[in-house]
């Protein structure tokens, strides 16, 4: 095993993004329809270096650094490090891991001008240039093998500055990115994977307890004009504390297979406005069953039949007026696949 695995690289892009907005009013308000095309140029260049150092057969250390220059609606320069390592306990074969790092995410290339900006102003909002999201993440975990089974436990927290989300102008379907002053996403996840059972089937289970919160005012993008936000942390619109997945895959005779998955969610955060009796609560819990089956015909042909949301669970997954209105899950769906593999 080599002692070092050094990687050095450069990443870059240059773009000129054209966006066309067409907004048609059908609410009998009398507002004129809006058509606008905006062009936003931008470029990004990043250089990075990281090293994986095998101190011994049971201890590995990693470290790296990434420097980024972005130019678009704003110009930003950031250099961020990251470090981590794994420790394998001899004989037990338990593997402990830990990581800490910082990241920079360039902002979307978007702007508003002309009639769309005037519409925004008429709906008590304004547009400010978007800055890149800056995140700091730490995590630690352990993988435990038990008679061919694998148990993995992971704990993590990510804190962000200029957290990227989206907003819409008034009650329209025109969505514009926004950034929020601070965010934190933290959780604990547990995963169990089986070995190959009866030489045919494999089983997996995953549970996550997670919290997604934000704090502070909008710092860029589509900024509403109004009183400052309430102090303290508040739930993001995709915050859901508990999720559970359990599934299995099995090979059957005659080159066929079958799989299934059960998903459970405790309910997303409630986006009712402040003052509502339900504000700060959570939407109803929900569950979904998916099944699939297929068969291979030689090396080239295969067919599959998929059934999603068999129990036809109907649920509201987002009712946040601040972040884009109401969204529901998809109803029961069936579809078939036919695949042909070409020889190269």
Phi, psi and omega per residue, in radians:
X1 nan 2.201 3.140
X2 -1.164 2.554 -3.135
X3 -1.207 -0.659 -3.054
X4 -2.182 2.588 2.987
X5 -2.347 1.558 -3.047
X6 -1.600 2.338 3.067
X7 -2.182 2.316 3.082
X8 -2.321 2.369 -3.090
X9 -2.775 3.060 3.104
X10 -2.432 2.451 3.123
X11 -2.279 2.402 -3.115
X12 -2.707 2.626 2.981
X13 -2.608 2.724 3.002
X14 -2.384 2.374 -3.057
X15 -2.537 2.685 2.976
X16 -2.258 1.793 -2.978
X17 -1.664 2.197 3.062
X18 -1.838 2.208 3.101
X19 -2.151 2.296 3.114
X20 -1.964 2.201 3.110
X21 -1.921 2.261 3.030
X22 -2.214 2.039 -3.109
X23 -2.138 2.057 -3.123
X24 -1.927 2.206 3.127
X25 -1.572 2.092 3.088
X26 -2.145 0.438 -3.107
X27 -1.809 0.255 3.135
X28 1.050 0.468 3.125
X29 -1.424 -0.323 -3.110
X30 1.475 -0.005 3.125
X31 -1.190 2.457 3.115
X32 -1.237 2.526 3.083
X33 -1.122 2.661 -3.056
X34 -2.045 2.257 3.022
X35 -2.288 2.259 -3.089
X36 -2.689 2.454 3.037
X37 -2.128 2.209 -3.138
X38 -2.083 2.460 3.101
X39 -2.042 2.218 -3.126
X40 -2.255 1.934 3.051
X41 -1.456 2.719 3.091
X42 -2.914 2.773 3.070
X43 -2.618 2.706 -3.095
X44 -2.498 2.407 3.063
X45 -2.443 2.318 -3.123
X46 -2.396 2.439 3.020
X47 -2.074 2.501 -3.085
X48 -2.538 2.740 3.049
X49 -2.586 2.345 3.056
X50 -2.549 2.679 -3.069
X51 -2.365 2.355 3.025
X52 -1.896 1.994 -3.012
X53 -1.992 2.026 3.104
X54 -1.509 1.668 -3.122
X55 -1.125 -0.847 3.046
X56 -2.454 -3.071 3.098
X57 -1.212 -0.253 -3.099
X58 -2.049 0.001 -3.132
X59 -2.343 2.172 3.107
X60 -2.243 2.330 3.100
X61 -2.022 2.532 3.073
X62 -2.272 2.608 3.101
X63 -2.767 2.656 -3.135
X64 -2.954 3.043 3.120
X65 -2.611 2.570 -3.141
X66 -2.399 2.259 3.108
X67 -2.020 2.291 -3.041
X68 -2.254 2.403 2.975
X69 -2.105 2.170 3.126
X70 -2.151 2.446 3.085
X71 -2.400 2.148 3.124
X72 -2.820 -2.081 3.011
X73 -1.137 -0.466 3.039
X74 -2.331 2.911 3.049
X75 -2.066 2.196 -3.071
X76 -2.402 2.573 3.095
X77 -2.339 2.206 -3.141
X78 -2.464 2.524 3.042
X79 -2.227 2.128 -3.015
X80 -2.258 2.394 3.094
X81 -1.701 2.964 3.016
X82 -2.720 2.458 -3.122
X83 -2.450 2.726 3.109
X84 -3.043 -3.073 3.132
X85 -3.071 2.862 3.056
X86 -2.251 2.546 -3.138
X87 -2.299 2.077 -3.130
X88 -1.817 2.159 -3.136
X89 -1.406 2.064 -3.118
X90 -1.013 2.633 -3.141
X91 1.200 -0.875 3.083
X92 -1.234 -0.570 -3.099
X93 1.127 0.386 2.989
X94 -1.261 2.423 -3.136
X95 -2.082 2.019 3.058
X96 -1.705 2.518 -3.139
X97 -2.453 2.668 3.098
X98 -2.608 2.629 -3.089
X99 -2.685 2.526 2.983
X100 -2.473 2.364 3.138
X101 -2.840 2.837 3.066
X102 -2.144 2.587 -3.047
X103 -2.415 2.713 3.043
X104 -2.221 2.286 3.104
X105 -2.032 2.010 -3.137
X106 -1.024 2.579 -3.132
X107 -1.334 2.794 3.054
X108 -1.125 2.623 3.077
X109 -1.517 1.631 -3.109
X110 -2.606 2.580 3.071
X111 -2.688 2.918 3.070
X112 -2.214 2.554 3.069
X113 -2.766 3.002 3.024
X114 1.033 -2.408 -3.027
X115 -1.098 -0.574 3.140
X116 -1.209 -0.669 3.074
X117 -1.175 -0.648 3.079
X118 -1.125 -0.675 3.096
X119 -1.123 -0.706 3.101
X120 -1.056 -0.796 3.138
X121 -1.082 -0.669 3.127
X122 -1.182 -0.365 3.121
X123 -1.806 0.492 3.057
X124 1.026 0.828 3.027
X125 -2.555 2.914 3.096
X126 -2.465 3.005 -3.139
X127 -2.117 2.323 3.104
X128 -2.209 2.542 -3.130
X129 -0.954 2.485 -3.122
X130 -1.497 2.332 3.016
X131 -1.758 2.773 -3.120
X132 -1.226 2.629 3.082
X133 -1.403 2.387 3.118
X134 -2.112 2.148 -3.046
X135 -2.109 2.582 2.987
X136 -2.202 2.166 -3.049
X137 -2.172 2.416 2.919
X138 -2.349 2.547 3.135
X139 -2.674 2.687 3.020
X140 -2.583 2.653 -3.080
X141 -2.863 3.108 3.132
X142 -2.569 2.463 3.034
X143 -1.988 2.203 -3.054
X144 -2.116 2.017 3.050
X145 -1.459 2.346 3.140
X146 -2.351 1.723 3.089
X147 0.881 0.832 3.115
X148 1.592 -0.341 3.051
X149 -1.442 2.807 3.125
X150 -2.265 2.166 3.078
X151 -1.957 2.156 -3.116
X152 -2.164 2.260 3.112
X153 -2.165 2.292 -3.078
X154 -2.407 2.359 3.060
X155 -2.149 2.365 -3.059
X156 -2.572 2.795 2.992
X157 -2.608 2.303 3.077
X158 -2.136 2.163 3.076
X159 -1.944 2.342 -3.067
X160 -2.181 2.665 2.981
X161 -2.077 2.364 -3.012
X162 1.044 0.936 -3.126
X163 -1.125 2.262 -3.040
X164 -1.501 2.207 3.062
X165 -2.468 -2.704 3.121
X166 -2.599 2.802 -3.123
X167 -2.532 2.811 3.104
X168 -2.108 2.672 -3.125
X169 -1.377 2.037 -3.124
X170 1.004 -2.281 3.091
X171 -1.884 0.435 -3.112
X172 -1.484 3.066 3.086
X173 -1.727 0.282 3.076
X174 -1.537 1.907 -3.089
X175 -1.775 2.346 -3.140
X176 -2.221 2.408 3.108
X177 -1.079 2.650 3.010
X178 -2.376 2.790 2.976
X179 -2.161 2.459 -3.128
X180 -1.919 2.555 -2.989
X181 -0.915 -0.911 -3.078
X182 -2.444 2.692 3.059
X183 -2.561 2.749 2.976
X184 -2.590 2.303 3.115
X185 -2.214 2.072 -3.099
X186 -2.438 2.661 -3.104
X187 -3.062 3.058 3.067
X188 -2.277 2.316 -3.107
X189 -2.183 2.506 3.118
X190 -2.245 2.281 -3.131
X191 -2.283 2.366 3.071
X192 -2.163 2.260 3.095
X193 -2.206 2.388 -3.114
X194 -1.589 2.808 2.908
X195 -1.307 -3.045 3.100
X196 -1.346 1.946 -3.043
X197 -1.578 2.360 3.138
X198 0.912 0.417 3.131
X199 1.083 0.356 -3.101
X200 -2.370 -0.703 -2.892
X201 -2.052 2.666 3.006
X202 -2.336 2.579 -3.044
X203 -2.239 2.536 3.057
X204 -2.473 2.657 3.109
X205 -2.495 2.382 3.127
X206 -2.423 2.313 3.098
X207 -2.242 2.410 3.134
X208 -2.352 2.285 2.972
X209 -1.985 1.988 -2.944
X210 -2.429 2.646 3.121
X211 -2.338 2.225 3.130
X212 -2.118 2.008 -3.038
X213 -2.320 2.796 3.082
X214 -2.434 2.790 -3.134
X215 -2.629 2.489 3.052
X216 1.741 -3.116 -3.052
X217 -1.500 2.956 2.989
X218 -1.222 2.360 -3.091
X219 -1.889 -0.177 3.138
X220 -2.975 2.914 -3.115
X221 1.447 -2.481 -3.083
X222 -1.440 1.736 -3.007
X223 -1.804 2.085 3.089
X224 -1.246 2.509 3.095
X225 -1.648 2.125 -3.105
X226 3.033 -2.940 -3.128
X227 -1.141 2.706 3.137
X228 -1.137 2.700 3.140
X229 -1.139 2.761 3.096
X230 -1.139 2.536 -3.118
X231 -1.193 2.750 3.090
X232 1.628 3.077 -3.112
X233 -1.433 2.481 3.062
X234 -2.321 2.701 -3.074
X235 -1.233 2.406 2.973
X236 -1.300 2.828 -3.047
X237 -1.183 -0.313 3.114
X238 -1.819 0.288 3.117
X239 -1.255 2.146 3.079
X240 -2.469 2.058 -2.923
X241 -1.230 -0.692 -3.028
X242 -2.299 2.270 3.033
X243 -2.336 2.647 -3.082
X244 -2.511 2.300 3.067
X245 -2.252 2.321 3.037
X246 -2.393 2.288 -3.087
X247 -2.640 2.904 3.138
X248 -2.578 2.651 3.090
X249 -2.335 2.348 -3.109
X250 -2.412 2.351 2.988
X251 -1.484 2.320 -3.108
X252 -1.973 2.952 3.092
X253 -1.061 2.874 3.114
X254 1.053 0.665 3.046
X255 1.004 0.593 3.115
X256 -1.962 2.939 -3.111
X257 -2.648 2.848 3.096
X258 -2.549 2.550 3.115
X259 -2.514 2.747 3.114
X260 -2.641 2.689 3.135
X261 -2.581 2.377 3.050
X262 -1.984 2.221 3.129
X263 -2.074 2.388 3.077
X264 -2.282 2.400 3.044
X265 -2.285 2.457 -3.071
X266 -1.372 -0.154 3.126
X267 1.995 2.392 -3.130
X268 -1.409 2.880 -3.131
X269 -1.112 2.588 -3.110
X270 -1.524 2.184 -3.078
X271 -1.661 0.267 3.103
X272 -1.008 2.531 -3.063
X273 -1.163 2.801 3.090
X274 -0.951 2.460 -3.105
X275 1.721 -0.329 3.102
X276 -1.281 2.536 3.124
X277 -1.060 -0.431 -3.099
X278 -1.722 -0.013 -3.098
X279 -1.086 2.273 -3.122
X280 1.596 -0.182 3.095
X281 -1.469 -2.953 -3.127
X282 -2.205 2.605 3.119
X283 -1.228 2.891 -3.041
X284 -1.064 2.645 3.043
X285 -1.183 2.831 -3.061
X286 -2.687 2.759 3.122
X287 -2.518 2.715 -3.085
X288 -2.596 2.445 3.102
X289 -2.031 2.243 3.084
X290 -2.131 2.454 3.103
X291 -2.341 2.655 3.098
X292 -2.647 2.636 3.084
X293 -2.581 2.631 -3.105
X294 -2.755 3.012 3.138
X295 -2.604 2.444 3.080
X296 -1.742 2.431 3.064
X297 -2.026 1.603 -3.069
X298 1.230 -2.680 -3.092
X299 -1.568 -0.282 -2.978
X300 -1.831 -0.663 -2.991
X301 -1.833 2.521 2.997
X302 -2.678 2.612 3.063
X303 -2.258 2.711 3.120
X304 -2.650 2.595 3.062
X305 -2.148 2.273 -3.084
X306 -2.129 2.434 3.067
X307 -2.252 2.003 -3.110
X308 -1.876 2.476 3.131
X309 0.918 0.958 -3.092
X310 -1.028 -0.643 3.134
X311 -1.320 -0.011 3.076
X312 0.935 0.810 3.133
X313 -1.224 2.248 3.102
X314 -1.903 2.194 -3.113
X315 -2.626 2.619 3.043
X316 -1.542 2.072 -3.091
X317 -1.788 -0.196 3.107
X318 -2.818 2.151 3.057
X319 -2.235 0.526 -3.096
X320 -1.414 2.001 3.101
X321 -1.215 -0.453 3.134
X322 -1.242 -0.628 -3.038
X323 -2.059 0.948 2.824
X324 1.731 0.255 2.966
X325 1.482 -2.766 -2.963
X326 -1.646 2.400 3.082
X327 -2.357 2.348 3.090
X328 -2.033 2.748 3.080
X329 -1.287 2.909 3.117
X330 -1.340 2.508 3.095
X331 -1.276 -3.028 3.123
X332 -0.993 2.365 -3.110
X333 -2.350 2.487 3.021
X334 -2.235 2.402 3.020
X335 -2.697 2.715 -3.114
X336 -2.065 2.658 -3.135
X337 -2.199 2.483 2.975
X338 -2.261 2.205 -3.083
X339 -2.175 2.478 3.061
X340 -2.289 2.221 -3.121
X341 -1.723 2.119 3.093
X342 -1.435 2.580 3.060
X343 -1.562 2.339 -3.124
X344 -1.675 nan nan
